[in-house]
């Protein structure tokens, strides 16, 4: 598991029982989340956009206010943190398409990490909406652990689920080239970033249930 530890542990903890019985998790985060000092000040009219659970955790308090989110997991996390959150798409493209259709007098704030993809704010501004960024955390790259490298180098199958292009690139730069390694990517963009490794499976959707299905398929294929 290469995700930041808290997210990786949630992913394993929510894994379907049948799949969980077939895996032996090894945690080697290649990214660490570090919150930035200070708080995000939102005006009464601004509505936040959350594209990750980390943004929710390090962002402002919800107090029942509305928010738009990407994905089921982030929407659920936002609701648990006091927001009246609505899922507005499975990815950045879906989110932008959804928000572009709303009245242009609604200002948005994309609460996010330092590194992001999708150009959400620029695309909303280009469509006539008021939008700005609020950076609330850093994504600090970490080395792949010796335990992970040793596991990949053995003959026993190792499955590496990769969830973002930046983490995929960090993993690909450090992981041993081994025939025992199976890469499962959350999206085509993640698979592309994992080169020279060729993804053995790409999730049908950018969410946890689809990743579980893809991992199970790869394990069954051997």
PEQUI-V373951 format. One record per residue. N is the residue number from 0. RES is the residue in one small letter. PHI is phi in whole degrees, 0 to 359 (none if undefined). OMEGA is omega in degrees with one decimal (none if undefined). D_FIRST is the distance of its C-alpha to the first C-alpha in whole Angstrom. Layout:
n | res | phi | omega | d_first
N | RES | PHI | OMEGA | D_FIRST
N | RES | PHI | OMEGA | D_FIRST
This chain:
n | res | phi | omega | d_first
0 | x | none | -175.1 | 0
1 | x | 258 | 179.0 | 4
2 | x | 291 | 168.9 | 6
3 | x | 310 | -165.6 | 8
4 | x | 304 | -177.5 | 8
5 | x | 299 | 179.3 | 11
6 | x | 293 | 179.6 | 9
7 | x | 295 | 179.6 | 6
8 | x | 292 | 175.9 | 9
9 | x | 296 | -178.9 | 11
10 | x | 298 | 178.8 | 9
11 | x | 291 | -178.7 | 9
12 | x | 296 | -179.6 | 12
13 | x | 266 | -178.0 | 14
14 | x | 296 | 176.2 | 13
15 | x | 306 | -173.7 | 16
16 | x | 304 | -178.5 | 17
17 | x | 297 | 178.1 | 18
18 | x | 287 | -178.9 | 15
19 | x | 301 | -179.4 | 13
20 | x | 289 | -176.1 | 16
21 | x | 258 | -176.3 | 15
22 | x | 235 | 175.0 | 11
23 | x | 236 | -171.6 | 10
24 | x | 297 | 172.6 | 7
25 | x | 234 | -175.8 | 6
26 | x | 267 | 175.6 | 5
27 | x | 217 | -178.1 | 6
28 | x | 299 | 175.2 | 7
29 | x | 259 | 176.7 | 9
30 | x | 211 | 177.2 | 11
31 | x | 241 | -179.8 | 13
32 | x | 266 | 178.9 | 15
33 | x | 234 | 179.1 | 19
34 | x | 292 | 178.1 | 21
35 | x | 268 | -179.6 | 25
36 | x | 289 | -179.4 | 28
37 | x | 94 | -179.9 | 30
38 | x | 239 | 177.9 | 30
39 | x | 272 | 177.7 | 31
40 | x | 262 | 177.9 | 34
41 | x | 255 | 172.2 | 35
42 | x | 287 | -177.9 | 38
43 | x | 297 | -176.3 | 40
44 | x | 268 | -176.1 | 39
45 | x | 283 | 177.0 | 36
46 | x | 246 | -178.8 | 33
47 | x | 283 | 171.7 | 30
48 | x | 247 | 176.9 | 27
49 | x | 244 | 177.3 | 23
50 | x | 250 | 176.0 | 21
51 | x | 205 | 176.4 | 18
52 | x | 294 | 178.5 | 17
53 | x | 298 | 178.2 | 17
54 | x | 296 | 177.0 | 20
55 | x | 297 | -176.3 | 22
56 | x | 297 | -175.8 | 21
57 | x | 257 | -179.2 | 22
58 | x | 267 | -178.3 | 25
59 | x | 287 | 176.9 | 29
60 | x | 286 | -175.9 | 29
61 | x | 280 | -178.5 | 30
62 | x | 53 | 176.1 | 33
63 | x | 81 | -178.1 | 34
64 | x | 287 | -180.0 | 34
65 | x | 287 | 175.5 | 33
66 | x | 206 | 175.5 | 29
67 | x | 248 | -173.3 | 28
68 | x | 227 | 170.8 | 24
69 | x | 259 | 173.0 | 22
70 | x | 84 | -179.0 | 20
71 | x | 294 | -174.6 | 20
72 | x | 296 | -179.9 | 18
73 | x | 294 | 178.3 | 19
74 | x | 297 | 178.6 | 23
75 | x | 298 | -178.7 | 22
76 | x | 296 | 179.1 | 21
77 | x | 296 | 177.9 | 24
78 | x | 298 | 178.6 | 26
79 | x | 291 | -179.8 | 25
80 | x | 257 | 169.3 | 25
81 | x | 94 | 178.9 | 29
82 | x | 270 | 168.3 | 29
83 | x | 271 | -167.5 | 31
84 | x | 273 | 175.9 | 28
85 | x | 233 | 175.0 | 29
86 | x | 287 | -175.9 | 26
87 | x | 246 | 178.2 | 28
88 | x | 159 | 177.8 | 25
89 | x | 276 | 179.2 | 22
90 | x | 210 | -176.7 | 22
91 | x | 298 | -179.8 | 24
92 | x | 297 | 178.9 | 26
93 | x | 296 | 178.6 | 27
94 | x | 298 | -178.7 | 27
95 | x | 298 | 179.2 | 30
96 | x | 300 | 179.7 | 32
97 | x | 293 | -174.6 | 32
98 | x | 288 | 178.8 | 33
99 | x | 300 | -177.5 | 35
100 | x | 278 | -179.3 | 38
101 | x | 279 | 179.1 | 38
102 | x | 304 | -174.1 | 41
103 | x | 287 | 179.9 | 41
104 | x | 273 | -179.3 | 42
105 | x | 263 | 179.4 | 39
106 | x | 280 | -178.6 | 37
107 | x | 241 | 173.3 | 33
108 | x | 231 | 177.1 | 31
109 | x | 275 | 177.8 | 27
110 | x | 275 | -167.8 | 25
111 | x | 206 | 172.3 | 22
112 | x | 273 | -178.4 | 20
113 | x | 300 | -177.6 | 22
114 | x | 256 | -178.0 | 20
115 | x | 210 | 176.9 | 21
116 | x | 233 | 173.7 | 22
117 | x | 102 | 177.9 | 24
118 | x | 50 | -173.3 | 27
119 | x | 298 | -177.2 | 28
120 | x | 297 | -179.4 | 31
121 | x | 299 | -178.9 | 33
122 | x | 289 | 176.9 | 33
123 | x | 292 | 177.3 | 34
124 | x | 298 | 179.9 | 36
125 | x | 295 | 179.7 | 38
126 | x | 268 | 175.4 | 38
127 | x | 99 | -179.2 | 40
128 | x | 267 | 170.8 | 38
129 | x | 275 | -177.6 | 38
130 | x | 207 | 176.4 | 34
131 | x | 214 | 177.4 | 33
132 | x | 262 | 170.3 | 29
133 | x | 223 | -176.0 | 28
134 | x | 270 | -173.2 | 26
135 | x | 241 | 177.6 | 24
136 | x | 205 | 175.8 | 21
137 | x | 255 | 172.9 | 20
138 | x | 250 | -173.8 | 16
139 | x | 266 | -178.1 | 16
140 | x | 292 | -179.0 | 14
141 | x | 234 | 177.3 | 13
142 | x | 288 | 172.7 | 13
143 | x | 293 | -175.0 | 10
144 | x | 290 | 176.4 | 11
145 | x | 297 | 179.2 | 14
146 | x | 298 | 178.5 | 12
147 | x | 293 | 179.3 | 9
148 | x | 297 | 179.9 | 12
149 | x | 294 | 179.2 | 14
150 | x | 297 | -179.8 | 12
151 | x | 294 | -176.7 | 12
152 | x | 285 | 178.5 | 16
153 | x | 281 | -177.5 | 17
154 | x | 280 | -178.7 | 18
155 | x | 290 | -178.4 | 16
156 | x | 301 | 173.2 | 14
157 | x | 236 | 178.7 | 10
158 | x | 257 | 179.3 | 9
159 | x | 245 | 173.9 | 7
160 | x | 284 | -178.7 | 7
161 | x | 241 | -167.5 | 8
162 | x | 249 | 180.0 | 10
163 | x | 213 | 179.5 | 12
164 | x | 301 | -177.3 | 15
165 | x | 292 | 176.6 | 15
166 | x | 292 | 178.7 | 11
167 | x | 297 | 179.6 | 11
168 | x | 295 | 178.6 | 14
169 | x | 297 | 177.8 | 13
170 | x | 297 | -176.6 | 11
171 | x | 296 | -179.8 | 14
172 | x | 287 | -172.8 | 16
173 | x | 238 | -174.3 | 14
174 | x | 287 | 175.2 | 13
175 | x | 297 | 173.8 | 15
176 | x | 281 | -175.4 | 17
177 | x | 215 | -179.7 | 17
178 | x | 289 | -179.9 | 18
179 | x | 280 | -173.8 | 16
180 | x | 276 | 174.9 | 13
181 | x | 239 | -178.1 | 12
182 | x | 258 | 176.0 | 11
183 | x | 243 | -175.8 | 11
184 | x | 255 | 179.9 | 12
185 | x | 286 | -178.4 | 13
186 | x | 204 | 176.8 | 17
187 | x | 297 | 178.2 | 19
188 | x | 296 | 177.4 | 19
189 | x | 293 | 178.5 | 15
190 | x | 300 | 179.5 | 16
191 | x | 295 | -179.6 | 19
192 | x | 290 | -178.3 | 17
193 | x | 279 | 179.3 | 15
194 | x | 301 | 16.6 | 18
195 | x | 277 | 174.3 | 19
196 | x | 291 | 176.8 | 16
197 | x | 261 | -178.8 | 18
198 | x | 297 | 176.8 | 16
199 | x | 281 | 177.1 | 16
200 | x | 201 | 173.9 | 16
201 | x | 237 | -177.2 | 16
202 | x | 301 | -179.6 | 16
203 | x | 293 | 177.4 | 20
204 | x | 218 | 179.5 | 19
205 | x | 277 | 178.4 | 17
206 | x | 215 | -175.4 | 16
207 | x | 298 | 179.4 | 13
208 | x | 303 | 178.7 | 16
209 | x | 291 | 176.3 | 16
210 | x | 293 | 176.8 | 12
211 | x | 300 | 179.8 | 13
212 | x | 298 | -178.4 | 16
213 | x | 294 | 177.7 | 15
214 | x | 297 | 179.3 | 12
215 | x | 299 | 179.4 | 15
216 | x | 296 | -179.4 | 17
217 | x | 294 | 178.5 | 15
218 | x | 296 | -179.4 | 15
219 | x | 294 | 179.4 | 19
220 | x | 289 | 178.1 | 20
221 | x | 78 | none | 19
